[in-house]
Amino acid sequence: MKQPNHIFDVSNLIGKYLRNELSVDEKERLNIWIAESKENNLLFRRITAESFIQEELVRFSAADKSTAWERIKKETQITETVKRKSPLRLIFRYAAVISLLALTITIFKIQQKQSTTNEMIALDQNDVSPGGNKATLTLADGTSILLDDTKNGELAHQANTVISKNEAGQLHYLHSSKATNSELKESLFNTINTPRGGQFQLILSDGTKVWLNSISSLKYPAEFKGNERHVVLTGEAYFEVAKNNKMPFIVNVGKTKVEVLGTHFNVMAYNDEKNSAITLLEGAVMVSNKISTNGIMLKPGQQANIGKDQLINITEADTEQSVAWKDGYFQFSRSNIEDVMKQLSRWYDIEVVFEGDVPKFELVGKIRKSVNLSQVLKILNHSNIKFRKEGRKIIISDE
């Protein structure tokens, strides 16, 4: 029986394994190769893991296709004859499904030999862990509560509202009837802040659910009163607003006002971004400011982009990308390196420095936010982004 002894032969067998296309003979050949050494066994388990394949596909999507093909030919010894006989679309499909595995094996061997600094980032003893549920709650009287260290249960009592941390780790405002007459007349505003590398969820007194992203702040009343429900946002948040036709929900973000009755939408308004963006997933929202005083109505699937000049531009939205952060992912759709590194900087609490011209780079794909920084940096490394890591600082250069 012919045993696999070439990188491309092995990757071809693994590719068939992933597609469930192995013949009996091929399955036996693959098992022989796996059993040959602990290294082979480890490599097989590593590159057949769903998370690793996903990250490799992200890397391939981000790469320049002509450069990628030359690399594939070199590392897998695919001939020009194959290239001439195969339509271009089939070549890249073939490359993405099978040859990536060959490249993965080659990359793994390079890692074992420790031939470059960047390839060894995964083994860095100073690797940076991902962010998590972290926030500080500041009550109306100035009391601060560090929510990530607080046990579940009641935290405070304000007017007709009990503030607690529920079993899901969310901050929850629940109606109570213990308030005095003086407390009922007063509007008590609380503020929740998330740090770099933090995020948090809360349920407001009206039942509205809010997901707060890193470096964000939400100011809101312990209990909504009057004819409108007002909150003030900086940073980014996703809202699922409890419907109340008699009491519109209004998000004030800078000079922009977002008014809704009951809907699902995302607001991104970081100070270091060129534009703010309101993305509507469900229902309807009215976006207005000093320039568009009458407001512009968004439909589901639309996004309002607001520049520093306050002009509102309506476009079709990539809703999945807009809320990927809430669902535990970084999702990029031809994103440039500056936008990518801003997101990484916020989540991993790192400093990013560019030396020289900013590299022209586009990333397409999805990366889990739960992985360590080194796993994300490996993708950049495979995409020919040149950088070095100094503690919690990432320096990206054009040379």
Secondary structure per residue as TSV (DSSP state, phi and psi in degrees):
chain	resnum	aa	ss	phi	psi
A	1	M	-	360.0	132.3
A	2	K	-	-71.1	124.7
A	3	Q	-	-96.1	143.9
A	4	P	-	-67.5	124.6
A	5	N	-	-133.7	12.1
A	6	H	S	-130.4	144.9
A	7	I	H	-53.6	-46.2
A	8	F	H	-68.0	-35.8
A	9	D	H	-62.3	-44.8
A	10	V	H	-64.0	-46.2
A	11	S	H	-63.9	-34.1
A	12	N	H	-63.4	-42.0
A	13	L	H	-65.4	-42.4
A	14	I	H	-65.9	-38.8
A	15	G	H	-59.5	-42.6
A	16	K	H	-67.3	-35.8
A	17	Y	H	-60.0	-45.1
A	18	L	H	-64.6	-30.4
A	19	R	T	-94.3	4.5
A	20	N	T	58.3	45.3
A	21	E	-	-120.6	14.4
A	22	L	-	-72.3	134.6
A	23	S	-	-78.7	171.1
A	24	V	H	-59.4	-44.5
A	25	D	H	-64.1	-42.8
A	26	E	H	-66.5	-38.9
A	27	K	H	-61.5	-41.4
A	28	E	H	-66.7	-39.6
A	29	R	H	-63.2	-41.0
A	30	L	H	-65.8	-42.0
A	31	N	H	-62.8	-36.7
A	32	I	H	-63.1	-44.5
A	33	W	H	-64.1	-41.8
A	34	I	H	-62.0	-39.7
A	35	A	H	-78.9	-9.8
A	36	E	T	-63.5	-33.5
A	37	S	-	-158.8	160.7
A	38	K	H	-64.4	-34.0
A	39	E	H	-63.3	-42.7
A	40	N	H	-64.2	-42.1
A	41	N	H	-63.0	-44.1
A	42	L	H	-63.4	-43.7
A	43	L	H	-62.3	-43.0
A	44	F	H	-60.6	-47.4
A	45	R	H	-65.1	-34.2
A	46	R	H	-69.2	-48.8
A	47	I	H	-85.8	-3.5
A	48	T	T	-100.7	0.1
A	49	A	S	-71.9	136.8
A	50	E	H	-57.2	-41.9
A	51	S	H	-64.1	-38.6
A	52	F	H	-71.3	-41.6
A	53	I	H	-60.6	-42.3
A	54	Q	H	-59.8	-44.6
A	55	E	H	-66.7	-36.4
A	56	E	H	-67.0	-37.1
A	57	L	H	-67.9	-35.4
A	58	V	H	-60.6	-45.5
A	59	R	H	-60.1	-44.2
A	60	F	H	-64.8	-39.7
A	61	S	H	-63.7	-32.0
A	62	A	H	-81.3	-16.4
A	63	A	S	-79.5	153.8
A	64	D	-	-68.1	126.1
A	65	K	H	-66.3	-38.5
A	66	S	H	-67.7	-40.7
A	67	T	H	-64.5	-40.7
A	68	A	H	-60.9	-41.3
A	69	W	H	-65.6	-41.8
A	70	E	H	-62.0	-38.0
A	71	R	H	-67.9	-39.9
A	72	I	H	-62.1	-45.0
A	73	K	H	-60.6	-43.8
A	74	K	H	-65.9	-43.3
A	75	E	H	-87.6	-15.0
A	76	T	H	-117.2	-5.2
A	77	Q	-	60.1	35.9
A	78	I	-	-72.4	136.9
A	79	T	-	-86.7	163.0
A	80	E	H	-64.9	-26.6
A	81	T	H	-60.8	-42.5
A	82	V	H	-61.3	-41.9
A	83	K	H	-63.1	-42.5
A	84	R	H	-68.6	-33.8
A	85	K	H	-82.7	-17.5
A	86	S	S	-105.7	132.1
A	87	P	-	-57.7	149.3
A	88	L	H	-56.9	-42.3
A	89	R	H	-63.8	-33.3
A	90	L	H	-73.9	-32.7
A	91	I	H	-60.3	-48.3
A	92	F	H	-73.0	-31.1
A	93	R	H	-65.5	-43.5
A	94	Y	H	-60.6	-44.5
A	95	A	I	-63.3	-44.0
A	96	A	I	-65.9	-36.5
A	97	V	I	-86.0	-41.8
A	98	I	I	-109.3	-51.7
A	99	S	I	-67.1	-25.0
A	100	L	H	-57.8	-35.8
A	101	L	H	-66.2	-37.6
A	102	A	H	-64.5	-42.7
A	103	L	H	-63.2	-38.3
A	104	T	H	-60.3	-43.2
A	105	I	H	-63.4	-44.5
A	106	T	H	-60.7	-45.4
A	107	I	H	-59.9	-42.3
A	108	F	H	-61.9	-39.7
A	109	K	H	-67.6	-37.6
A	110	I	H	-62.0	-40.4
A	111	Q	H	-61.2	-42.3
A	112	Q	H	-61.9	-36.3
A	113	K	H	-81.3	-9.5
A	114	Q	T	55.3	47.9
A	115	S	-	-79.9	-20.5
A	116	T	-	-138.0	156.6
A	117	T	S	-68.6	-45.9
A	118	N	G	-63.8	-33.3
A	119	E	G	-67.7	-18.0
A	120	M	G	-100.0	11.2
A	121	I	G	-56.4	-36.2
A	122	A	G	-61.0	-23.7
A	123	L	G	-95.9	4.3
A	124	D	-	-61.2	124.8
A	125	Q	T	-69.0	-17.1
A	126	N	T	-102.9	32.3
A	127	D	-	-58.3	150.4
A	128	V	-	-101.4	124.8
A	129	S	-	-76.7	157.0
A	130	P	-	-71.3	166.4
A	131	G	-	-71.9	-175.3
A	132	G	E	-162.1	-164.9
A	133	N	E	-77.5	101.2
A	134	K	-	-139.2	134.2
A	135	A	-	-168.4	159.6
A	136	T	E	-121.6	129.8
A	137	L	E	-101.4	126.2
A	138	T	E	-111.9	117.1
A	139	L	-	-79.3	169.3
A	140	A	T	-59.2	-29.2
A	141	D	T	-88.6	5.2
A	142	G	S	95.2	-6.5
A	143	T	-	-66.2	133.7
A	144	S	E	-109.8	137.5
A	145	I	E	-127.3	121.6
A	146	L	E	-80.9	107.1
A	147	L	G	-72.8	-30.2
A	148	D	G	-69.4	-23.5
A	149	D	G	-99.6	-4.3
A	150	T	-	-86.1	137.3
A	151	K	-	-73.1	159.9
A	152	N	S	-65.5	150.9
A	153	G	E	126.3	-173.7
A	154	E	E	-68.8	133.3
A	155	L	E	-107.7	-37.1
A	156	A	E	-162.6	168.6
A	157	H	E	-132.9	124.3
A	158	Q	E	-132.5	122.9
A	159	A	T	47.4	-122.4
A	160	N	T	-92.2	21.7
A	161	T	E	-129.8	134.2
A	162	V	E	-102.6	128.7
A	163	I	E	-101.2	124.5
A	164	S	E	-140.2	166.8
A	165	K	E	-111.5	114.8
A	166	N	-	-82.5	-179.7
A	167	E	T	-64.4	-24.3
A	168	A	T	-83.1	1.3
A	169	G	S	81.3	12.1
A	170	Q	-	-91.3	149.5
A	171	L	E	-81.1	126.8
A	172	H	E	-129.7	128.0
A	173	Y	E	-103.1	120.1
A	174	L	E	-121.1	143.4
A	175	H	E	-66.7	141.1
A	176	S	-	-136.8	170.7
A	177	S	S	-130.3	33.9
A	178	K	-	-101.1	1.2
A	179	A	-	-73.3	148.9
A	180	T	-	-84.0	167.3
A	181	N	H	-60.1	-38.6
A	182	S	H	-66.6	-37.3
A	183	E	H	-68.1	-35.0
A	184	L	H	-66.1	-28.0
A	185	K	H	-80.7	-21.1
A	186	E	S	-94.0	135.9
A	187	S	-	-91.9	117.9
A	188	L	-	-103.1	116.2
A	189	F	E	-100.6	132.3
A	190	N	E	-111.1	160.7
A	191	T	E	-135.1	133.0
A	192	I	E	-115.1	130.9
A	193	N	E	-122.3	135.5
A	194	T	-	-106.6	140.6
A	195	P	-	-87.0	-178.5
A	196	R	T	-62.1	135.1
A	197	G	T	77.4	18.4
A	198	G	E	-129.7	158.6
A	199	Q	E	-154.4	162.6
A	200	F	E	-161.3	156.8
A	201	Q	E	-118.4	145.2
A	202	L	E	-145.6	156.5
A	203	I	E	-120.3	115.8
A	204	L	-	-74.9	171.6
A	205	S	T	-63.6	-22.8
A	206	D	T	-89.2	-0.6
A	207	G	S	96.4	-4.0
A	208	T	-	-64.9	133.7
A	209	K	E	-101.0	136.7
A	210	V	E	-131.4	132.4
A	211	W	E	-108.5	121.9
A	212	L	E	-107.4	125.6
A	213	N	-	-83.2	179.1
A	214	S	T	-60.8	151.0
A	215	I	T	49.4	51.3
A	216	S	-	-131.4	161.1
A	217	S	E	-143.9	139.2
A	218	L	E	-131.7	124.2
A	219	K	E	-107.3	131.9
A	220	Y	E	-157.1	157.8
A	221	P	E	-81.3	148.5
A	222	A	S	-61.0	-31.9
A	223	E	S	-142.7	131.2
A	224	F	-	-76.2	134.4
A	225	K	-	-133.5	160.6
A	226	G	T	85.4	-152.7
A	227	N	T	-98.4	-7.3
A	228	E	-	-139.5	155.3
A	229	R	E	-109.5	106.6
A	230	H	E	-105.2	135.5
A	231	V	E	-135.8	157.9
A	232	V	E	-122.7	126.9
A	233	L	E	-120.1	140.2
A	234	T	E	-127.2	146.6
A	235	G	E	91.4	-128.6
A	236	E	E	-141.4	140.7
A	237	A	E	-153.7	151.6
A	238	Y	E	-112.3	132.2
A	239	F	E	-117.8	135.7
A	240	E	E	-117.5	96.4
A	241	V	-	-83.2	129.7
A	242	A	-	-67.8	131.6
A	243	K	-	-73.3	133.8
A	244	N	-	-155.5	97.6
A	245	N	T	-61.4	-24.9
A	246	K	T	-89.7	-6.6
A	247	M	S	-142.9	84.0
A	248	P	-	-56.8	148.1
A	249	F	E	-99.7	125.5
A	250	I	E	-123.2	124.4
A	251	V	E	-102.7	118.2
A	252	N	E	-96.8	118.4
A	253	V	E	-132.0	104.2
A	254	G	T	62.3	-126.3
A	255	K	T	-94.2	7.5
A	256	T	E	-107.5	144.0
A	257	K	E	-122.0	130.6
A	258	V	E	-115.0	118.6
A	259	E	E	-114.9	131.2
A	260	V	E	-142.6	165.4
A	261	L	S	-106.4	-44.7
A	262	G	S	-169.4	115.0
A	263	T	-	-169.9	173.2
A	264	H	E	-118.1	124.2
A	265	F	E	-156.0	162.2
A	266	N	E	-120.4	138.3
A	267	V	E	-121.3	122.3
A	268	M	E	-118.4	116.5
A	269	A	E	-146.6	56.4
A	270	Y	-	-76.1	144.5
A	271	N	T	-65.6	-27.8
A	272	D	T	-89.6	7.0
A	273	E	S	-96.7	149.3
A	274	K	S	-69.3	-35.8
A	275	N	-	-128.7	152.2
A	276	S	E	-92.8	155.5
A	277	A	E	-141.5	129.3
A	278	I	E	-112.6	118.2
A	279	T	E	-114.0	126.4
A	280	L	E	-101.3	126.3
A	281	L	E	-101.9	-34.3
A	282	E	E	-153.1	140.3
A	283	G	S	90.7	-139.7
A	284	A	-	-152.8	144.7
A	285	V	E	-135.0	151.3
A	286	M	E	-110.6	122.9
A	287	V	E	-108.8	129.2
A	288	S	E	-145.3	158.7
A	289	N	-	-156.3	-166.1
A	290	K	S	-66.4	-27.1
A	291	I	S	-82.8	-47.1
A	292	S	S	-102.1	72.9
A	293	T	T	-67.4	-28.7
A	294	N	T	-80.3	-14.4
A	295	G	-	86.8	154.0
A	296	I	E	-123.8	127.1
A	297	M	E	-86.5	128.7
A	298	L	E	-95.7	146.0
A	299	K	-	-105.2	158.4
A	300	P	T	-55.0	134.8
A	301	G	T	92.4	-1.0
A	302	Q	E	-104.2	158.6
A	303	Q	E	-133.6	135.0
A	304	A	E	-99.4	117.9
A	305	N	E	-103.8	128.3
A	306	I	E	-123.7	115.9
A	307	G	-	-84.3	-178.2
A	308	K	T	-64.0	-22.5
A	309	D	T	-81.6	-0.9
A	310	Q	-	73.2	5.3
A	311	L	-	-71.1	138.0
A	312	I	E	-102.4	121.4
A	313	N	E	-115.5	123.3
A	314	I	E	-96.5	128.1
A	315	T	E	-134.9	166.3
A	316	E	E	-73.8	138.2
A	317	A	-	-104.4	150.1
A	318	D	-	-91.1	87.5
A	319	T	H	-63.8	-34.6
A	320	E	H	-63.9	-41.9
A	321	Q	H	-66.8	-37.9
A	322	S	H	-63.6	-32.6
A	323	V	T	-112.4	10.9
A	324	A	T	-58.6	-36.3
A	325	W	T	-57.9	-38.0
A	326	K	T	-67.0	-32.5
A	327	D	T	-91.4	6.2
A	328	G	T	93.1	25.2
A	329	Y	E	-135.6	154.8
A	330	F	E	-95.7	128.2
A	331	Q	E	-126.7	127.1
A	332	F	E	-120.4	138.3
A	333	S	E	-129.5	88.2
A	334	R	E	58.1	43.3
A	335	S	E	-80.8	139.9
A	336	N	E	-81.2	167.2
A	337	I	H	-64.6	-32.8
A	338	E	H	-64.5	-45.2
A	339	D	H	-65.2	-39.9
A	340	V	H	-62.0	-46.8
A	341	M	H	-71.2	-27.6
A	342	K	H	-62.7	-43.8
A	343	Q	H	-65.2	-43.3
A	344	L	H	-64.6	-39.1
A	345	S	H	-61.0	-42.5
A	346	R	H	-67.9	-41.9
A	347	W	H	-79.3	-37.9
A	348	Y	H	-97.4	1.2
A	349	D	T	54.0	56.8
A	350	I	-	-123.0	162.1
A	351	E	E	-100.4	136.3
A	352	V	E	-118.8	127.6
A	353	V	E	-124.5	135.1
A	354	F	E	-104.9	127.5
A	355	E	E	-105.4	124.3
A	356	G	S	78.2	-156.9
A	357	D	S	-70.4	145.8
A	358	V	-	-69.5	124.2
A	359	P	-	-59.5	141.8
A	360	K	-	-82.5	117.8
A	361	F	-	-156.2	136.9
A	362	E	E	-128.9	131.2
A	363	L	E	-113.1	133.7
A	364	V	E	-124.7	124.8
A	365	G	E	146.0	-170.0
A	366	K	E	-132.8	134.2
A	367	I	E	-129.9	134.6
A	368	R	E	-67.8	135.5
A	369	K	T	-75.7	-9.6
A	370	S	T	-84.1	-6.9
A	371	V	S	-84.6	157.4
A	372	N	-	-67.5	161.4
A	373	L	H	-58.6	-36.1
A	374	S	H	-58.5	-35.0
A	375	Q	H	-66.1	-37.5
A	376	V	H	-71.7	-39.9
A	377	L	H	-65.4	-29.9
A	378	K	H	-61.6	-37.5
A	379	I	H	-65.0	-43.0
A	380	L	H	-63.7	-39.0
A	381	N	H	-62.1	-44.2
A	382	H	H	-69.5	-17.9
A	383	S	T	-94.6	16.7
A	384	N	T	65.0	27.7
A	385	I	-	-85.5	125.3
A	386	K	E	-94.0	124.3
A	387	F	E	-156.0	167.6
A	388	R	E	-139.5	153.5
A	389	K	E	-113.4	126.5
A	390	E	E	-125.8	92.7
A	391	G	T	64.2	-117.7
A	392	R	T	-100.9	20.3
A	393	K	E	-113.6	132.0
A	394	I	E	-112.3	121.6
A	395	I	E	-108.7	117.2
A	396	I	E	-105.9	128.8
A	397	S	E	-121.5	166.1
A	398	D	-	-102.6	12.2
A	399	E	-	-123.9	360.0
